[in-house]
Amino acid sequence: MKLVKRRYLALQLETEEEASQREFLDTVWASITRLYGEHGASQTGLALIDFNELKKTALIRVSLSMLQPVRASLASVTQINSKEAAVHVIAISGTIKSLINKE
């Protein structure tokens, strides 16, 4: 059995209004599906690890093989729930512990 390598991404949301965890996750999935279809989205292994509404930060996990497509999808986000927004990748790491230390 082959081990699936993963990467963790620290994200910063840039939006004037607060976005909920559900709105953020729905937007990310919609962006990935729009660019790569359902098959591509299913290969990402995307999982939300942490979301902070006050700091507007998020931690997500993706498979290593789909890291660049996920980054491209995040860059294409322009709205969250019909409000202007942008998502910036702050750091990428192989473990959550080192990702938190980078922040």
Chimera marker file (.cmm) of the C-alpha trace (Angstrom):
<marker_set name="trace">
<marker id="1" x="0.000" y="0.000" z="0.000" r="1" g="1" b="0" radius="0.5"/>
<marker id="2" x="1.379" y="3.368" z="-1.039" r="1" g="1" b="0" radius="0.5"/>
<marker id="3" x="1.585" y="6.150" z="1.539" r="1" g="1" b="0" radius="0.5"/>
<marker id="4" x="-0.213" y="9.324" z="0.477" r="1" g="1" b="0" radius="0.5"/>
<marker id="5" x="2.036" y="12.345" z="0.963" r="1" g="1" b="0" radius="0.5"/>
<marker id="6" x="0.275" y="15.466" z="2.144" r="1" g="1" b="0" radius="0.5"/>
<marker id="7" x="1.029" y="19.141" z="2.522" r="1" g="1" b="0" radius="0.5"/>
<marker id="8" x="-0.496" y="21.658" z="4.889" r="1" g="1" b="0" radius="0.5"/>
<marker id="9" x="-1.222" y="25.213" z="3.780" r="1" g="1" b="0" radius="0.5"/>
<marker id="10" x="-1.660" y="28.270" z="5.986" r="1" g="1" b="0" radius="0.5"/>
<marker id="11" x="-4.072" y="30.677" z="4.312" r="1" g="1" b="0" radius="0.5"/>
<marker id="12" x="-4.978" y="34.317" z="4.907" r="1" g="1" b="0" radius="0.5"/>
<marker id="13" x="-8.400" y="35.560" z="3.795" r="1" g="1" b="0" radius="0.5"/>
<marker id="14" x="-8.621" y="39.119" z="2.602" r="1" g="1" b="0" radius="0.5"/>
<marker id="15" x="-12.210" y="40.276" z="2.813" r="1" g="1" b="0" radius="0.5"/>
<marker id="16" x="-14.004" y="43.296" z="4.224" r="1" g="1" b="0" radius="0.5"/>
<marker id="17" x="-16.750" y="41.265" z="5.870" r="1" g="1" b="0" radius="0.5"/>
<marker id="18" x="-16.374" y="38.131" z="7.961" r="1" g="1" b="0" radius="0.5"/>
<marker id="19" x="-16.825" y="34.799" z="6.240" r="1" g="1" b="0" radius="0.5"/>
<marker id="20" x="-17.977" y="31.678" z="8.029" r="1" g="1" b="0" radius="0.5"/>
<marker id="21" x="-16.142" y="28.383" z="7.893" r="1" g="1" b="0" radius="0.5"/>
<marker id="22" x="-18.871" y="26.854" z="5.712" r="1" g="1" b="0" radius="0.5"/>
<marker id="23" x="-18.833" y="29.775" z="3.248" r="1" g="1" b="0" radius="0.5"/>
<marker id="24" x="-15.044" y="29.570" z="2.924" r="1" g="1" b="0" radius="0.5"/>
<marker id="25" x="-14.994" y="25.814" z="2.377" r="1" g="1" b="0" radius="0.5"/>
<marker id="26" x="-17.847" y="25.952" z="-0.151" r="1" g="1" b="0" radius="0.5"/>
<marker id="27" x="-15.979" y="28.664" z="-2.074" r="1" g="1" b="0" radius="0.5"/>
<marker id="28" x="-12.739" y="26.661" z="-2.171" r="1" g="1" b="0" radius="0.5"/>
<marker id="29" x="-14.526" y="23.510" z="-3.370" r="1" g="1" b="0" radius="0.5"/>
<marker id="30" x="-16.430" y="25.493" z="-6.008" r="1" g="1" b="0" radius="0.5"/>
<marker id="31" x="-13.190" y="27.036" z="-7.278" r="1" g="1" b="0" radius="0.5"/>
<marker id="32" x="-11.437" y="23.656" z="-7.537" r="1" g="1" b="0" radius="0.5"/>
<marker id="33" x="-14.428" y="22.079" z="-9.251" r="1" g="1" b="0" radius="0.5"/>
<marker id="34" x="-14.726" y="24.989" z="-11.699" r="1" g="1" b="0" radius="0.5"/>
<marker id="35" x="-11.069" y="24.658" z="-12.758" r="1" g="1" b="0" radius="0.5"/>
<marker id="36" x="-10.490" y="20.885" z="-12.612" r="1" g="1" b="0" radius="0.5"/>
<marker id="37" x="-13.923" y="19.260" z="-12.542" r="1" g="1" b="0" radius="0.5"/>
<marker id="38" x="-15.288" y="16.730" z="-10.092" r="1" g="1" b="0" radius="0.5"/>
<marker id="39" x="-12.576" y="14.178" z="-10.858" r="1" g="1" b="0" radius="0.5"/>
<marker id="40" x="-9.791" y="16.685" z="-10.171" r="1" g="1" b="0" radius="0.5"/>
<marker id="41" x="-11.504" y="17.883" z="-7.003" r="1" g="1" b="0" radius="0.5"/>
<marker id="42" x="-11.792" y="14.323" z="-5.720" r="1" g="1" b="0" radius="0.5"/>
<marker id="43" x="-8.031" y="13.818" z="-6.076" r="1" g="1" b="0" radius="0.5"/>
<marker id="44" x="-7.092" y="16.839" z="-3.939" r="1" g="1" b="0" radius="0.5"/>
<marker id="45" x="-7.732" y="15.141" z="-0.594" r="1" g="1" b="0" radius="0.5"/>
<marker id="46" x="-8.725" y="18.592" z="0.657" r="1" g="1" b="0" radius="0.5"/>
<marker id="47" x="-9.536" y="18.852" z="4.352" r="1" g="1" b="0" radius="0.5"/>
<marker id="48" x="-10.046" y="21.904" z="6.531" r="1" g="1" b="0" radius="0.5"/>
<marker id="49" x="-7.908" y="21.571" z="9.667" r="1" g="1" b="0" radius="0.5"/>
<marker id="50" x="-8.531" y="24.935" z="11.338" r="1" g="1" b="0" radius="0.5"/>
<marker id="51" x="-10.452" y="28.127" z="10.609" r="1" g="1" b="0" radius="0.5"/>
<marker id="52" x="-10.296" y="31.358" z="12.610" r="1" g="1" b="0" radius="0.5"/>
<marker id="53" x="-13.022" y="33.861" z="11.721" r="1" g="1" b="0" radius="0.5"/>
<marker id="54" x="-11.520" y="36.687" z="13.780" r="1" g="1" b="0" radius="0.5"/>
<marker id="55" x="-7.975" y="36.445" z="12.367" r="1" g="1" b="0" radius="0.5"/>
<marker id="56" x="-9.333" y="35.395" z="8.939" r="1" g="1" b="0" radius="0.5"/>
<marker id="57" x="-6.912" y="32.472" z="8.717" r="1" g="1" b="0" radius="0.5"/>
<marker id="58" x="-7.312" y="28.844" z="7.737" r="1" g="1" b="0" radius="0.5"/>
<marker id="59" x="-5.235" y="25.654" z="7.690" r="1" g="1" b="0" radius="0.5"/>
<marker id="60" x="-5.979" y="23.087" z="5.002" r="1" g="1" b="0" radius="0.5"/>
<marker id="61" x="-4.512" y="19.712" z="4.058" r="1" g="1" b="0" radius="0.5"/>
<marker id="62" x="-4.045" y="18.601" z="0.434" r="1" g="1" b="0" radius="0.5"/>
<marker id="63" x="-2.306" y="15.728" z="-1.289" r="1" g="1" b="0" radius="0.5"/>
<marker id="64" x="1.204" y="16.549" z="-2.520" r="1" g="1" b="0" radius="0.5"/>
<marker id="65" x="0.408" y="15.595" z="-6.113" r="1" g="1" b="0" radius="0.5"/>
<marker id="66" x="-2.417" y="18.182" z="-6.240" r="1" g="1" b="0" radius="0.5"/>
<marker id="67" x="-0.644" y="21.007" z="-4.389" r="1" g="1" b="0" radius="0.5"/>
<marker id="68" x="-0.128" y="23.247" z="-7.433" r="1" g="1" b="0" radius="0.5"/>
<marker id="69" x="-3.695" y="22.817" z="-8.780" r="1" g="1" b="0" radius="0.5"/>
<marker id="70" x="-5.089" y="23.685" z="-5.332" r="1" g="1" b="0" radius="0.5"/>
<marker id="71" x="-2.873" y="26.784" z="-5.151" r="1" g="1" b="0" radius="0.5"/>
<marker id="72" x="-4.118" y="27.831" z="-8.584" r="1" g="1" b="0" radius="0.5"/>
<marker id="73" x="-7.709" y="27.339" z="-7.442" r="1" g="1" b="0" radius="0.5"/>
<marker id="74" x="-7.128" y="29.415" z="-4.310" r="1" g="1" b="0" radius="0.5"/>
<marker id="75" x="-5.639" y="32.199" z="-6.427" r="1" g="1" b="0" radius="0.5"/>
<marker id="76" x="-8.762" y="32.251" z="-8.582" r="1" g="1" b="0" radius="0.5"/>
<marker id="77" x="-11.076" y="32.985" z="-5.630" r="1" g="1" b="0" radius="0.5"/>
<marker id="78" x="-12.501" y="36.504" z="-6.047" r="1" g="1" b="0" radius="0.5"/>
<marker id="79" x="-15.700" y="36.268" z="-3.994" r="1" g="1" b="0" radius="0.5"/>
<marker id="80" x="-16.924" y="34.537" z="-0.880" r="1" g="1" b="0" radius="0.5"/>
<marker id="81" x="-20.710" y="34.467" z="-0.642" r="1" g="1" b="0" radius="0.5"/>
<marker id="82" x="-21.063" y="37.374" z="-3.145" r="1" g="1" b="0" radius="0.5"/>
<marker id="83" x="-18.588" y="39.532" z="-1.204" r="1" g="1" b="0" radius="0.5"/>
<marker id="84" x="-15.223" y="40.499" z="-2.693" r="1" g="1" b="0" radius="0.5"/>
<marker id="85" x="-12.431" y="38.371" z="-1.276" r="1" g="1" b="0" radius="0.5"/>
<marker id="86" x="-8.998" y="36.931" z="-1.934" r="1" g="1" b="0" radius="0.5"/>
<marker id="87" x="-7.145" y="33.969" z="-0.456" r="1" g="1" b="0" radius="0.5"/>
<marker id="88" x="-3.372" y="34.142" z="0.028" r="1" g="1" b="0" radius="0.5"/>
<marker id="89" x="-1.077" y="31.207" z="0.802" r="1" g="1" b="0" radius="0.5"/>
<marker id="90" x="1.107" y="32.253" z="3.744" r="1" g="1" b="0" radius="0.5"/>
<marker id="91" x="3.126" y="29.055" z="4.215" r="1" g="1" b="0" radius="0.5"/>
<marker id="92" x="3.319" y="25.419" z="3.094" r="1" g="1" b="0" radius="0.5"/>
<marker id="93" x="4.686" y="22.569" z="5.174" r="1" g="1" b="0" radius="0.5"/>
<marker id="94" x="4.787" y="18.794" z="5.457" r="1" g="1" b="0" radius="0.5"/>
<marker id="95" x="3.611" y="18.843" z="9.092" r="1" g="1" b="0" radius="0.5"/>
<marker id="96" x="1.155" y="20.944" z="11.060" r="1" g="1" b="0" radius="0.5"/>
<marker id="97" x="3.698" y="21.530" z="13.812" r="1" g="1" b="0" radius="0.5"/>
<marker id="98" x="6.283" y="23.139" z="11.517" r="1" g="1" b="0" radius="0.5"/>
<marker id="99" x="3.542" y="25.113" z="9.751" r="1" g="1" b="0" radius="0.5"/>
<marker id="100" x="2.465" y="26.667" z="13.036" r="1" g="1" b="0" radius="0.5"/>
<marker id="101" x="6.104" y="27.488" z="13.839" r="1" g="1" b="0" radius="0.5"/>
<marker id="102" x="6.453" y="29.272" z="10.466" r="1" g="1" b="0" radius="0.5"/>
<marker id="103" x="3.531" y="31.574" z="11.236" r="1" g="1" b="0" radius="0.5"/>
<link id1="1" id2="2" r="1" g="1" b="0" radius="0.2"/>
<link id1="2" id2="3" r="1" g="1" b="0" radius="0.2"/>
<link id1="3" id2="4" r="1" g="1" b="0" radius="0.2"/>
<link id1="4" id2="5" r="1" g="1" b="0" radius="0.2"/>
<link id1="5" id2="6" r="1" g="1" b="0" radius="0.2"/>
<link id1="6" id2="7" r="1" g="1" b="0" radius="0.2"/>
<link id1="7" id2="8" r="1" g="1" b="0" radius="0.2"/>
<link id1="8" id2="9" r="1" g="1" b="0" radius="0.2"/>
<link id1="9" id2="10" r="1" g="1" b="0" radius="0.2"/>
<link id1="10" id2="11" r="1" g="1" b="0" radius="0.2"/>
<link id1="11" id2="12" r="1" g="1" b="0" radius="0.2"/>
<link id1="12" id2="13" r="1" g="1" b="0" radius="0.2"/>
<link id1="13" id2="14" r="1" g="1" b="0" radius="0.2"/>
<link id1="14" id2="15" r="1" g="1" b="0" radius="0.2"/>
<link id1="15" id2="16" r="1" g="1" b="0" radius="0.2"/>
<link id1="16" id2="17" r="1" g="1" b="0" radius="0.2"/>
<link id1="17" id2="18" r="1" g="1" b="0" radius="0.2"/>
<link id1="18" id2="19" r="1" g="1" b="0" radius="0.2"/>
<link id1="19" id2="20" r="1" g="1" b="0" radius="0.2"/>
<link id1="20" id2="21" r="1" g="1" b="0" radius="0.2"/>
<link id1="21" id2="22" r="1" g="1" b="0" radius="0.2"/>
<link id1="22" id2="23" r="1" g="1" b="0" radius="0.2"/>
<link id1="23" id2="24" r="1" g="1" b="0" radius="0.2"/>
<link id1="24" id2="25" r="1" g="1" b="0" radius="0.2"/>
<link id1="25" id2="26" r="1" g="1" b="0" radius="0.2"/>
<link id1="26" id2="27" r="1" g="1" b="0" radius="0.2"/>
<link id1="27" id2="28" r="1" g="1" b="0" radius="0.2"/>
<link id1="28" id2="29" r="1" g="1" b="0" radius="0.2"/>
<link id1="29" id2="30" r="1" g="1" b="0" radius="0.2"/>
<link id1="30" id2="31" r="1" g="1" b="0" radius="0.2"/>
<link id1="31" id2="32" r="1" g="1" b="0" radius="0.2"/>
<link id1="32" id2="33" r="1" g="1" b="0" radius="0.2"/>
<link id1="33" id2="34" r="1" g="1" b="0" radius="0.2"/>
<link id1="34" id2="35" r="1" g="1" b="0" radius="0.2"/>
<link id1="35" id2="36" r="1" g="1" b="0" radius="0.2"/>
<link id1="36" id2="37" r="1" g="1" b="0" radius="0.2"/>
<link id1="37" id2="38" r="1" g="1" b="0" radius="0.2"/>
<link id1="38" id2="39" r="1" g="1" b="0" radius="0.2"/>
<link id1="39" id2="40" r="1" g="1" b="0" radius="0.2"/>
<link id1="40" id2="41" r="1" g="1" b="0" radius="0.2"/>
<link id1="41" id2="42" r="1" g="1" b="0" radius="0.2"/>
<link id1="42" id2="43" r="1" g="1" b="0" radius="0.2"/>
<link id1="43" id2="44" r="1" g="1" b="0" radius="0.2"/>
<link id1="44" id2="45" r="1" g="1" b="0" radius="0.2"/>
<link id1="45" id2="46" r="1" g="1" b="0" radius="0.2"/>
<link id1="46" id2="47" r="1" g="1" b="0" radius="0.2"/>
<link id1="47" id2="48" r="1" g="1" b="0" radius="0.2"/>
<link id1="48" id2="49" r="1" g="1" b="0" radius="0.2"/>
<link id1="49" id2="50" r="1" g="1" b="0" radius="0.2"/>
<link id1="50" id2="51" r="1" g="1" b="0" radius="0.2"/>
<link id1="51" id2="52" r="1" g="1" b="0" radius="0.2"/>
<link id1="52" id2="53" r="1" g="1" b="0" radius="0.2"/>
<link id1="53" id2="54" r="1" g="1" b="0" radius="0.2"/>
<link id1="54" id2="55" r="1" g="1" b="0" radius="0.2"/>
<link id1="55" id2="56" r="1" g="1" b="0" radius="0.2"/>
<link id1="56" id2="57" r="1" g="1" b="0" radius="0.2"/>
<link id1="57" id2="58" r="1" g="1" b="0" radius="0.2"/>
<link id1="58" id2="59" r="1" g="1" b="0" radius="0.2"/>
<link id1="59" id2="60" r="1" g="1" b="0" radius="0.2"/>
<link id1="60" id2="61" r="1" g="1" b="0" radius="0.2"/>
<link id1="61" id2="62" r="1" g="1" b="0" radius="0.2"/>
<link id1="62" id2="63" r="1" g="1" b="0" radius="0.2"/>
<link id1="63" id2="64" r="1" g="1" b="0" radius="0.2"/>
<link id1="64" id2="65" r="1" g="1" b="0" radius="0.2"/>
<link id1="65" id2="66" r="1" g="1" b="0" radius="0.2"/>
<link id1="66" id2="67" r="1" g="1" b="0" radius="0.2"/>
<link id1="67" id2="68" r="1" g="1" b="0" radius="0.2"/>
<link id1="68" id2="69" r="1" g="1" b="0" radius="0.2"/>
<link id1="69" id2="70" r="1" g="1" b="0" radius="0.2"/>
<link id1="70" id2="71" r="1" g="1" b="0" radius="0.2"/>
<link id1="71" id2="72" r="1" g="1" b="0" radius="0.2"/>
<link id1="72" id2="73" r="1" g="1" b="0" radius="0.2"/>
<link id1="73" id2="74" r="1" g="1" b="0" radius="0.2"/>
<link id1="74" id2="75" r="1" g="1" b="0" radius="0.2"/>
<link id1="75" id2="76" r="1" g="1" b="0" radius="0.2"/>
<link id1="76" id2="77" r="1" g="1" b="0" radius="0.2"/>
<link id1="77" id2="78" r="1" g="1" b="0" radius="0.2"/>
<link id1="78" id2="79" r="1" g="1" b="0" radius="0.2"/>
<link id1="79" id2="80" r="1" g="1" b="0" radius="0.2"/>
<link id1="80" id2="81" r="1" g="1" b="0" radius="0.2"/>
<link id1="81" id2="82" r="1" g="1" b="0" radius="0.2"/>
<link id1="82" id2="83" r="1" g="1" b="0" radius="0.2"/>
<link id1="83" id2="84" r="1" g="1" b="0" radius="0.2"/>
<link id1="84" id2="85" r="1" g="1" b="0" radius="0.2"/>
<link id1="85" id2="86" r="1" g="1" b="0" radius="0.2"/>
<link id1="86" id2="87" r="1" g="1" b="0" radius="0.2"/>
<link id1="87" id2="88" r="1" g="1" b="0" radius="0.2"/>
<link id1="88" id2="89" r="1" g="1" b="0" radius="0.2"/>
<link id1="89" id2="90" r="1" g="1" b="0" radius="0.2"/>
<link id1="90" id2="91" r="1" g="1" b="0" radius="0.2"/>
<link id1="91" id2="92" r="1" g="1" b="0" radius="0.2"/>
<link id1="92" id2="93" r="1" g="1" b="0" radius="0.2"/>
<link id1="93" id2="94" r="1" g="1" b="0" radius="0.2"/>
<link id1="94" id2="95" r="1" g="1" b="0" radius="0.2"/>
<link id1="95" id2="96" r="1" g="1" b="0" radius="0.2"/>
<link id1="96" id2="97" r="1" g="1" b="0" radius="0.2"/>
<link id1="97" id2="98" r="1" g="1" b="0" radius="0.2"/>
<link id1="98" id2="99" r="1" g="1" b="0" radius="0.2"/>
<link id1="99" id2="100" r="1" g="1" b="0" radius="0.2"/>
<link id1="100" id2="101" r="1" g="1" b="0" radius="0.2"/>
<link id1="101" id2="102" r="1" g="1" b="0" radius="0.2"/>
<link id1="102" id2="103" r="1" g="1" b="0" radius="0.2"/>
</marker_set>
